[in-house]
Amino acid sequence: MTLSPEKFQPAHYAKTAEWQDISVGLLNDVFAPLSFQERIRLLYKYFRPDDVLFTSSFGTNSVFLLYWVQEIRPSQPVHFIDTMYHFPETLAYKDDLIRRYHLNVVDVLPEPEQNARTREEQWWVDHPRMCCSINKVVPLEAIKARHKVWISGLMSFQTESRSNLHVFERQGDILKFHPLIDLDEGELLYYFSLHNLPRHPLEEQGYGSIGCRHCTQKGEGREGRWKGQARTECGLHPGCFIKKNGTSGH
């Protein structure tokens, strides 16, 4: 399918049965010049609401994208992958944000027996990749299969592996949408202050990035995630990093 940006109209894209054949490069040509707010608004003209997946970890910067998606599309469900290993502070923060912004949160849970086995055998010690796979990646697979595009809050300044990503990237059968990818840290902090967005309670204790309690330590940025291991990602975003850097985020 060959379309110029001028002829690449939202109504056509939303209705076509051949959506997977449309050029990711063309999508980036349309969306890249826009602000992150404009990108989020335009997304819902190119995709039906039921085709859009939005996940959040309720980590240190999560409230930023939660706030803007809620402002632009209040009915958008927010899928939260509850690995059963989150910090109590994260769960309390999640509940606070749900109350403040009236979020429609859908909890995604791992298979109980497999989750119990990772706990009993402490897989995060010797098998952290498999622990992430069982408790994070696999529970989301069936949900991803029901959607065409996945909103993600990745930002290029966070890690080297994220620095070359575009607004849209293909990851298997789903499109990843990164409306914040070119937002710099100064802009992020400005908007946090402007809109008085509440910070994660563990930030003031020195946690720059927050995931499961067993694999998260204090540190700037993502340096406290899986500290001492050759990884900075849990496996939810591997396709983008394989293509860009030749290595997997698993």
C-alpha positions as CSV (number, residue, x, y, z in Angstrom):
1,M,0.0,0.0,0.0
2,T,1.6,3.3,-1.1
3,L,0.2,6.5,0.3
4,S,1.6,10.0,0.5
5,P,1.3,11.9,3.8
6,E,-1.3,14.1,2.1
7,K,-3.5,11.2,1.1
8,F,-2.8,9.2,4.3
9,Q,-6.1,10.1,6.0
10,P,-7.2,8.9,9.4
11,A,-10.5,7.6,8.3
12,H,-8.9,5.4,5.7
13,Y,-6.4,4.0,8.2
14,A,-8.9,3.3,10.9
15,K,-11.2,1.3,8.5
16,T,-8.7,-0.6,6.3
17,A,-8.3,-4.3,6.8
18,E,-4.7,-4.0,5.6
19,W,-3.6,-1.8,8.5
20,Q,-0.4,-3.9,9.1
21,D,0.8,-3.1,5.5
22,I,0.9,0.6,6.1
23,S,4.4,2.0,6.3
24,V,5.6,2.8,9.8
25,G,7.8,5.4,8.2
26,L,4.8,7.1,6.8
27,L,3.2,7.2,10.2
28,N,6.3,8.7,11.6
29,D,6.3,11.4,8.8
30,V,2.8,12.3,9.9
31,F,3.3,12.2,13.7
32,A,6.9,13.2,14.3
33,P,6.5,17.0,13.7
34,L,3.7,17.2,16.3
35,S,3.8,17.9,20.0
36,F,3.1,14.9,22.3
37,Q,-0.4,16.2,23.0
38,E,-1.2,16.5,19.3
39,R,0.2,13.0,18.8
40,I,-2.1,11.5,21.4
41,R,-5.2,13.3,20.0
42,L,-4.4,12.3,16.5
43,L,-3.9,8.6,17.5
44,Y,-7.6,8.3,18.1
45,K,-8.4,9.5,14.6
46,Y,-6.2,6.8,13.0
47,F,-7.2,4.0,15.3
48,R,-10.5,3.0,16.8
49,P,-10.5,3.3,20.7
50,D,-10.9,-0.5,21.1
51,D,-7.7,-1.0,19.0
52,V,-5.6,1.1,21.4
53,L,-3.7,-0.5,24.3
54,F,-2.3,1.6,27.1
55,T,-0.2,0.1,29.9
56,S,1.3,1.7,33.0
57,S,3.7,0.5,35.7
58,F,2.8,3.4,38.0
59,G,6.5,4.1,38.3
60,T,8.4,7.4,38.7
61,N,7.4,9.1,35.5
62,S,4.1,7.2,34.8
63,V,1.8,9.9,36.0
64,F,2.9,12.2,33.2
65,L,1.5,10.1,30.4
66,L,-1.4,9.0,32.6
67,Y,-2.4,12.6,33.1
68,W,-2.3,13.5,29.4
69,V,-4.1,10.4,28.2
70,Q,-6.8,11.0,30.8
71,E,-7.1,14.6,29.7
72,I,-7.4,13.7,26.0
73,R,-9.2,10.4,26.2
74,P,-10.8,9.9,29.6
75,S,-12.4,6.6,28.7
76,Q,-9.1,4.9,27.8
77,P,-8.5,1.8,29.9
78,V,-5.1,1.6,31.7
79,H,-3.7,-1.9,32.0
80,F,-1.6,-2.5,35.0
81,I,0.6,-5.6,35.1
82,D,0.4,-6.7,38.7
83,T,3.4,-9.1,39.1
84,M,2.5,-9.5,42.8
85,Y,6.0,-8.1,43.5
86,H,5.4,-4.4,43.4
87,F,6.4,-2.2,46.3
88,P,3.6,-1.4,48.7
89,E,4.3,2.3,47.9
90,T,3.7,1.7,44.2
91,L,0.3,0.1,44.9
92,A,-0.6,3.0,47.2
93,Y,0.5,5.5,44.5
94,K,-1.6,3.7,42.0
95,D,-4.7,4.0,44.2
96,D,-4.0,7.7,44.7
97,L,-3.7,8.4,41.0
98,I,-6.9,6.4,40.3
99,R,-8.8,8.6,42.8
100,R,-7.2,11.9,41.6
101,Y,-7.7,11.3,37.8
102,H,-10.6,8.9,37.8
103,L,-8.5,6.3,35.9
104,N,-10.1,3.2,34.4
105,V,-7.5,0.7,35.5
106,V,-7.6,-2.9,34.5
107,D,-5.3,-5.2,36.6
108,V,-3.4,-7.9,34.6
109,L,-2.4,-10.9,36.7
110,P,0.1,-13.7,36.1
111,E,-1.1,-17.4,36.2
112,P,-1.3,-18.1,39.9
113,E,0.5,-21.4,40.0
114,Q,3.4,-20.1,37.9
115,N,3.6,-16.9,40.0
116,A,3.7,-19.0,43.2
117,R,6.5,-21.1,41.8
118,T,8.6,-18.0,41.1
119,R,8.0,-16.9,44.6
120,E,8.8,-20.2,46.3
121,E,12.0,-20.7,44.3
122,Q,12.9,-17.0,44.2
123,W,13.4,-16.9,40.5
124,W,14.4,-13.3,40.6
125,V,17.8,-14.4,42.0
126,D,18.9,-17.0,39.5
127,H,16.3,-16.7,36.7
128,P,15.3,-13.0,36.5
129,R,14.5,-13.1,32.8
130,M,12.1,-16.0,33.2
131,C,10.6,-14.3,36.2
132,C,9.8,-11.3,34.1
133,S,8.5,-13.4,31.3
134,I,6.1,-15.4,33.5
135,N,4.9,-12.5,35.6
136,K,5.0,-9.6,33.1
137,V,5.3,-10.6,29.4
138,V,3.1,-13.7,29.2
139,P,0.1,-12.2,31.1
140,L,-0.1,-9.4,28.5
141,E,0.1,-11.5,25.4
142,A,-3.6,-12.3,25.0
143,I,-4.4,-8.6,25.7
144,K,-1.9,-7.4,23.1
145,A,-3.5,-9.8,20.5
146,R,-6.8,-7.8,20.8
147,H,-5.2,-4.5,19.9
148,K,-3.4,-2.8,17.0
149,V,-1.4,-0.1,18.7
150,W,0.2,0.1,22.2
151,I,0.8,3.5,23.9
152,S,4.2,3.5,25.7
153,G,5.8,6.2,27.8
154,L,9.4,5.5,26.7
155,M,11.6,8.5,26.4
156,S,14.9,8.7,24.5
157,F,16.9,10.3,27.3
158,Q,16.2,7.4,29.7
159,T,18.7,4.8,28.2
160,E,21.0,4.4,25.3
161,S,18.8,1.6,23.9
162,R,15.8,4.0,23.8
163,S,17.7,6.8,22.2
164,N,17.1,5.8,18.6
165,L,13.5,4.9,18.8
166,H,10.8,6.7,16.7
167,V,7.3,7.7,17.5
168,F,6.1,4.5,15.9
169,E,7.9,1.2,15.9
170,R,6.6,-2.2,14.9
171,Q,6.9,-5.0,17.5
172,G,5.6,-8.2,16.1
173,D,1.9,-7.9,15.3
174,I,1.4,-4.6,17.2
175,L,2.6,-1.0,16.6
176,K,4.3,0.7,19.5
177,F,3.4,4.3,19.9
178,H,5.9,6.5,21.8
179,P,4.3,10.0,22.0
180,L,6.9,11.2,24.5
181,I,10.0,9.7,22.8
182,D,11.7,13.1,22.0
183,L,10.7,14.8,25.2
184,D,13.8,15.9,27.1
185,E,14.2,15.7,30.8
186,G,13.9,19.4,31.3
187,E,10.6,19.5,29.6
188,L,9.4,16.6,31.6
189,L,10.3,18.3,34.9
190,Y,8.7,21.6,33.7
191,Y,5.3,19.8,33.0
192,F,5.5,18.0,36.3
193,S,5.8,21.4,38.1
194,L,3.2,23.2,35.8
195,H,0.5,20.6,36.5
196,N,1.5,19.8,40.0
197,L,1.8,16.1,39.2
198,P,2.3,13.9,42.3
199,R,5.6,12.1,42.5
200,H,6.1,8.4,43.4
201,P,6.8,8.3,47.2
202,L,10.0,6.3,46.7
203,E,11.6,8.9,44.5
204,E,12.6,11.0,47.5
205,Q,14.3,7.9,48.9
206,G,16.6,7.8,45.9
207,Y,14.8,5.5,43.5
208,G,15.0,6.8,39.9
209,S,13.1,4.0,38.3
210,I,10.8,1.6,40.0
211,G,9.7,-1.9,39.1
212,C,9.4,-5.1,41.2
213,R,10.8,-4.8,44.7
214,H,13.3,-7.7,44.4
215,C,15.0,-6.3,41.2
216,T,14.9,-2.6,42.0
217,Q,17.5,-0.7,44.0
218,K,18.2,3.0,44.6
219,G,20.0,4.8,41.8
220,E,19.7,7.6,39.2
221,G,17.6,6.9,36.1
222,R,17.4,3.2,35.4
223,E,20.7,2.3,37.0
224,G,18.9,0.7,39.9
225,R,17.0,-1.7,37.8
226,W,18.5,-5.2,37.7
227,K,21.7,-3.7,39.2
228,G,24.8,-5.8,38.4
229,Q,23.1,-7.5,35.4
230,A,23.6,-6.8,31.7
231,R,20.0,-5.6,31.2
232,T,17.9,-2.5,31.6
233,E,14.6,-3.8,30.2
234,C,12.0,-6.4,31.4
235,G,11.2,-7.8,28.0
236,L,8.0,-5.9,27.3
237,H,9.7,-3.8,24.6
238,P,12.3,-6.2,23.0
239,G,11.3,-6.0,19.4
240,C,12.2,-2.3,19.1
241,F,15.6,-2.8,20.6
242,I,16.4,-5.8,18.5
243,K,15.8,-3.9,15.4
244,K,17.6,-0.7,16.4
245,N,20.6,-2.1,18.4
246,G,20.9,-5.8,17.5
247,T,20.3,-6.9,21.1
248,S,17.2,-7.9,22.9
249,G,15.6,-6.2,26.0
250,H,15.0,-9.6,27.6
